[in-house]
Amino acid sequence: MSFPSTMQAIAMTYEQMAYYYDLLMTEAPYDQWKSFTEAMIEQTKTSVSSIIDLGCGTGQITTRLAESGYHMTGVDYSSDMLTVAKQRADSERVPIQFIQQDLRMLEGFPLYDAAVSYCDVLNYITDEEELRTVFQRVAGLLRTGGLFIFDVHSLQHVHNYYKNQTFADVDDDVAYIWFCTPGEREGEMHHDVTFFAWDHSSGHYIRFDEYHHQRTYSIHFYRQLLDEAGFTIRHVSSDFLEENNAIDAESERLFITAAKRPDD
């Protein structure tokens, strides 16, 4: 899935989708995101006890990292997503602080040892200046040497897999039809998705429609923004590969690990 063009739109659409999100994402590689996080912490030899999960959604990754012993904070703009995440954390009996906030306006947090942002959360930020702002805000969340680990769609994957494509899936509880059209800018996509979800209270399927807007950029541009925000790149790879600079031209996701530099 992809993100709307503004955080307000995210909240509005995910109010309907939050309670079906996990059904739609049953095959998402949550365990791999957790393992990759721990691999980057080990490779960079960074001492990490506290992690903030930016765009935590229903808390699947947040909860897994909490179960590994990290002190976790989850941030998302959708209150409905956070409600589901809180229920998950309570059922797993792990202490996680969940906070509703816009990633472009992060403030009021203590300093963390690491920040993660997975499942193309940053592709939801479709304006270059707003993405620059997000990177600066993330830097403000981290102690010196703290890690920022995130993934984004690769430009190649957007060009070869998404543009002008139609996707569909049918399950007993939820089905969708998803149309993806290219935007005017490189790496930009528009998604129109129709869902049919089973409503147990009425015994009928209900329909709801969503529009999402997403954009990705070149590796060079991500490097530039990270450098401007005070980060040093420590690791770049694709599709969960743990070897540095292991980038497959046909990869789906680009993974970047950066460390906050000391203040000049």
Disulfide bonds with the S-S distance in Angstrom:
none
